[in-house]
Amino acid sequence: MKEKPNVVVIYADDLGYGDLSCYGAEDIRTPNVDLLATEGIRFDNAYSTSAVCTPARYSLLTGQYPFRNPDTRILPGNAKCIISKDTLTLPKVFRQAGYQTAVVGKWHLGLGDGAIDWNGEISHTPNDVGFDHSFIFPGTNDRVPCVYVRNHRIAGLEESDPIEVSYEADCPYPDIDTYHQNPEKLRMRSSHGHDMSIINGVGRIGYMRGGKNAVWRDEDLAEDFLNESRHFIDGCGEQPFFLFYTLHQPHVPRVPNERFRGSTGLGPRGDVIAELDWCVGELVAHLEQKGLLENTLILFSSDNGPVLDDGYQDQAVEKNGAHRPTGPLRGGKYSKFDGGARIPFLAYWKGQIHPQTSDALFCQCDLAASFAAMLGVEIQDGDLPDSENHLDTLLGRSQESRREILYESLSKAKVLRQGKWEYLEPSEGEAVQPQTGIELGNSPEGQLYNLVYDPGQRVNLAAQYPEIAQAMAERIGEILESRQTRG
């Protein structure tokens, strides 16, 4: 094994356990992602730490469970950065080992230290938490501002056309197009929310004025991020690199490039998954063309589980047919059930990883400690508090599992997985989210499932095995009181 291989983490947004043909999808084909699975490792028991995006991304980059930071929630597009500058992060691990580091794509971890100066130097960007280069959009593609930030400044912003951003309930800008005032300018209608600014004919969360030449076109997001990733790779020369390539698909609004419209039978959601697959294939082809593929470890995953109707009338439900975005799992994005945080996870390294399927329990927050071990980077006490070294599992040299994984739902209710058992702590709230139709797993009673025999979590065994349920409930309490869980 090369001492310092390049590492690329490709991170999809709201892609489900059953959305890829390598995980059993039959109504959509993902040949480029499937290649990573058939020639690498397909993990069947990999988890993020949350059923929503910001907390999951925070954990992957910081090696800590979301509960350790009270700001780990779905952030608005003008939120301050929730990763402190002195936190040891995954990119800092690589930088300490002499790597060039970059993040390209969705960020959604905040910018600045308070009020953001959108028209000048933006403080506290990804560059301040370990990335040498960054090309991102600040929040999500359904939230303003709909612009790219390159390192510390908005890309393409003209001084004569400054940008203003507001998340107030009422629009403070009387001269902009808004959902309710200008419905004739919409090309996609809302099913819930997303009814503030109109950008590119799509209603968004929040209000934005100005920056006309800096606003991205939804159809170009995929190719813009792909080109930026290729440009970063080309600029690294002989220096090893770490690229965090954070795809925006299949998050809403689903607006595929023209070449992918109608490419599947599942409507825009299926089409953007096909677009995602193309992006993966193009990046792998670029690495091969540059002679870098055999010295590059590629990881592919998603931040959380899937959702069909997440706020737009894009026929995701009507055209879904027999497709099961969560595969055999119950729930989905936002949920306590396994469909919320059990995600696709693939590891591919040509010539180094042998094709296999892994049943090992693996958590995304383990990447930082695992790569620190690979690169000989020392971890101080208190750093990466929940990240464990499972490098051999990641590279397919072992089937060693994590002893346990803690994850949380949208409402911050906690779930603990230990071996075959999964315990869902009692939580208040509706059983089914009315807007999305997703089962949230809320119940006043604790729930215990044997995931070997019941991956769909249909039979609650808490009453049958009260001692196991009680022990796991107590363990959740211990974790929440701990400083760190790694040994």
N, C-alpha and C positions, 0 to 999 in steps of 0.2 A: 504494500500500500504506500502511495506517495505520502510524504509527511504533511504536505500542505496542499491538499486538493482544493480546487475551486468548489464553492458550495452555492447552489441556487435553491431557494425556497420559493415555490410557486404556491400562492395562497389565494384560493377562490373565495367568493363572498356569497354565502347562503346556498352553497352546493350540497345536496343531500347525499346520504350514504347509498341511496339507490339511483342516483342521477347519472352514473357512468356505466357503460356496458361492461367494463371489467368487474363491476360489483353487481351485475345481473340485470341491468336495464336492457329491455328488448325493443322499446319504441324509440330509442335514440342511440346513435352510434357515436362513440368517442375514440376513434382509432389511435390518435396520437397519445392521448392519456393512457389508453390500453397498452400501448407499447411499453410505457414505464412499468406497468404492472406485470406484463408477461415476461419481460426481461429483467425485472427487479423483484421487489418485495411488495406484496399487497397485505397491509395490516388490516385485520378484521375486527380488532378490539382497540382502536386508537380513539382518543378523546381530546377535544379542546376542554377548556375549563368553564365554558359558559355557553348557554343557548343563544346568546346575542354577541354582536361583533366587538364592541370596544373592550369589554372585559377579556374576551378570548385573545385578542391581539396584545393586550397588555401583558397577559401571562406568558405568551410565547416569547415576547421580547425581554421580559424582566425575570422570568423564572420564578414567579410567585403567584399564589392564588389571588383572585380578584378581591376577596374580602379584605385583604391587607391594605387596600387603598379605597377609601370611601367614595372616591370620584369615578370608580369604574362602573359606569352606566352608559346607556346610549347617549352620546354627546351631541349637542347642537354644533353647527358648522363654525361657530365663533367661540368655542370653548377654549380655555387655556390648556396648555399641554399638561397631561397628568403623569408623565414620567419625569421625575426630577433629574437635574443635570448630573447629580453625583451618584445616581443609581447604576450599578453594573448591569449592562444589557448584553443581549446576544451579539449585536454588532460590535460592541466594545471588546468582547471576547476575541472576535476575529481581528480587530484593530491591534490589540495587544500582541497578536501573533504575526503582525506585519501584512495584513490583508488590506486591500482597498474595499470599502463597503458602500453599498447603495441601497436605497429603497425607491421603488418605482411603482406608482399606482395609488390605490386607496390608502389613506392614513388613518383618519378617524380617532386620533389620540390627542387631539387638541394642538393649538399653536399659541405661542406667546406666554406671558405670565399674568395676563389680565386682559385689559383692553388691547386689541390687536391693531397695529398700524398697517392696514392693508395696502396703503399707498407708499410705504417706505420699507425700511429694513424690518423684517418680522423677526422678533426675538424668539428664542426657544422653539426651534423647528427640529425635524429629525436629525439635522446636522449637529445639534447640541446634545443628543443622547446616543451618539455612536456612529452615525452615518456620515461618510465623507461627502457623499453626493445624495441629493434627494430631488425627486420630481413626482409630485403628488397632487391629488386634490384633497382639500382639508378634511372634509367629513365623509359624506356619502353622495352618490350621484343624484339622490332626490332632495338634497339639502343645499342651500346656498352657502357660500359663494361658489358658482359653477366655473371655477378658474383653476389653472395649474399654479402651483407654487414650486419654483425651482430654487432649491437651497433656502435663501432668506427673502426672496421677493416673488411677487406674482409675475408670471411669465407673460410677456406681451402687453403689459399695462402701459398705457400712455399717460404722461403727466397731465395732459389737457382733459383727460376723462377719468377722474378718480372714482374709486369704487366705494360704495357704502353698503353695509350689511346690518340687518336688524332681525331679531327674533321676538320682537314685541307682538302682542296679539293683534293690534291694529296697524295697518300699513302706514308708516311715517312718510312715504314718498308718493305724493299725489300724481306724479307724472310717469309712473311705470305701469306696465301691463300686469294685472292681477287676475286671479282665477274667476272671481265673481263679477268683476267689473268688465272684463274683456273675454267672455267665453267663446266668442267667435274666432279667437286666435289660438284655441286649443286644438291639438291633433291627437291628444290622449286625455281622456277624462279620468277623474279621481273616483275611486270607490269608497275611500275614507281618508281624510286628511289630504295632504299634498295640494292645498287649495290657497296658496299665498302667491308668491311671484310666479309669473309665466316666463320660463326660459326655454328657447328653442321649441316653443309650442307645447311645453309640458309644465304642469303645475308642480311647484316645489314646496318644501318646508322652509319658511323664512322668507324675508324680503331682501332684494338686492337691487341697487341702482348703480349705473355707470359701468366702466370697464368693458365697453362693447367689444373692442378688439382682443380682449383677453379671455372672453367667454369661450369655452370649448363647445364643440358640436358633439352631441351624444354619439352619433354614428362613427366618430373618429377616435373615441376613447381607446378602443382596443389597439388600434394601429399606432396611435401616439405613444402609448405605454410600451408597446413592443419595440418600436424604433428607438425609444430612449434606452431600453434595456440593452439592445444590441450596441448602441453607441457607447454605453458604459463599459461593456465587455471589451469592445475594440480599444478603448482608451487605457486599459489596464496593462497592456504590454506583457512583460514577463512576471509582473507582480500577481500573486494569487488574489482572488476576489471572492467576496460574499455579496450576493444579490438577493434582496427580499423583493420579489416580483409579485405585487399584490393586485390580482385581477379584480375588476369590479363586477364581473358576471357571476351568477345570474341575478344580482340585486336589482331591485326596481329603481328607476324606470327601465324597462327592457327595450332598448332601442338598438338593434343590431345594425351593423354596417349594411349598406344596400346589397352587397354580394351575398349576405346570409339570410336576407328576408325570404321566408318561405322555404328554407332549406330543410326544415323538419316538419312533421305533421302536428307539432305541439304548440304552434303559435310562437310569439316572440320569446317566451321563456325557453322553449326548446332551441330556437334559433340562436340565442345568445350562448347557450351551452355548446352548440356547434362552433360558434365563433371562439369561445374559450378554448375548445379543443384545437382549433386551427392555430391559435396563439402559442399553445404549448408545442405543437409541431414545428412552427416557424422558429421558435427559440432553440429547440433541440437541433434543428437543421443548421442554424447559425453556429452553434457550438461545434458541430461536426465539421462544417466548412472551415472554421478557424483552427481545426486540429486540437480542440480543447475537450472534446466529449469524453475521452478516456481518462481525463484527469479532472472530471467535474462530477460531484455528487449532486443529484437532483432530487429534491423532496417535493411532493405535491400533496396539498391538503386543502381544507376549507375551514373557515372560522367557526361555523355553527351549522345547524341543520337547515332544511329547506322550508320554503313557504310558497304557496301559489298566489293567492290574492293578498298582496302586501301594500295595497293602497291605490292601485290603478286598474282600470277596466281594460286589461290587455288579453283577455280570454285565456288566461293561464288555467283557470278552473274548467272552462267549457271545452278546451282542446286537450286537456290532460289525458283523457281516455283511460286506458288501463295502466298507464305509467304510474309507478309508485316511487316518488322522490325519496322517501325514507327507506325503500326496500322493505325488509321484514320488520322494521322498527316502528314503534308507536310514537306519536307526538310529532314534533318538528321544531322549527325555530321558535324560541320563547319558552319552550316546554321543559318540565322536569323529566318527562319520559326520555328514553334513550335517543329518540330521533332528534333531540335538541342539541346534544353535544357529542354524540358518537359520529365520527366523520370519516370520509375516505382519507386514507393516508398511504402514500406510495414512496418507496425509496429506490432510486435507480442510479447505478454507477457502472458504466460499461466496462466489462472485464474484471470488475472487483466484487460486485454483488451477484450471487447466483440466484436464478429465478426460484421463487418460493412464495408460499403463503404463510403468514405469521399470525398465530392466535394470541400472541403476547399482549398483555395490557400495556399500552404505551400512551403517554400524555405529551401534548405539544410543549408544555412548559419544561420538559426534560431536554429540549434541544440545547439550551445554553450550557448546562453542566456536561452534557455529552460531548459537545464540541470543545469545551474547555479541556476535557480529558484528552481528546484527540490531539490538541495543539499544545498541551503542556502549560496551559494558563492556570495559575493558582487562584482558587476561590477563597476569599476571606470569609470569616465567620460573619453571618448576617447578610452576605450577598447571595443572590439566587436562592432564597430560603426554601423553596419548594421544588427546585429543579434537581433531578437525580441523574447520575451518569448511567445511561443505558446504551452506550455507544455500540457494544457488541450486538445488542438487539436491533439497533438501528441499521447496522451493516449486515444483518443476517447471519452473524456468527454464533448467535445464541437465541434461545426462545425464552430467556429469562423475562419474567413479567414484573411490572410494578406491583408492590404489595397492595396498594390502594390508590384510587383516584377520587378527588373531590371535584364536583362541578356544581354550577348553580343555574337557575332559571332566570328569566327576565325579572321576576319578583324577588330575586336573591334567595329563594328557597334552595336548600342544599341537598345534594344527592351524593351518596358514597358508594363506590364500586369496590368490592373486595373479592377477588377470584370470581367465582360464578355468581356471587350474591350482589344485589344492588338494593340499597335502602333509600327511600325517598322520605325525608322528614315531613311531618305534618305542616300544612300551609293553608292559609286562607285564600279566598279568591274563587273566581268562576272556574268550572270544570272545563269549559270550552270557550276559547276566545271568539266572541261573536263576529269580529271583522274578518278574521282569517280562517275560522273553522277548525283551528288546531286545538287538540286536547292538551291542556296545560299541566295535567297531573296533580292539580290541587285537591287536597282532601284533608279533613280534620284529623284523620288517622294516619299513622305511619304505614308505609307500603314496603313490602319485601318481595323481591322477585328472584327466581333462579333463571339466569339468562342463558344457561346452557340448554335447558329444556323449554324455556318460555321466553325467547328473544322478543316476542311481541308484547310482553308484560301484561298478560291477560289475567293471571291468577295471583292474587295477593296472598302471600304465605305468612304474613306477619303474625296472624293468630295461631298458625300451625307451628311456627318456630319463634316463639316470643323471646327466647334467650338470644338468638342471633340478632333479631331486630333491636333488642335493647342494647346489646353490645355495640352495634353499629351506630345507634343513636348517640350513645355515650362517646364513641370515638369522634363523631362529628364535633361534639362539644370540646373535646380535647384539642382537635386541630384548630378550632376557632380561638382557643386560648393560647396557642403555641406561638413562639417566635419564628420557628422554622420547622419543617417536617423532614428535610433531607438529613441524612446521618452525618 
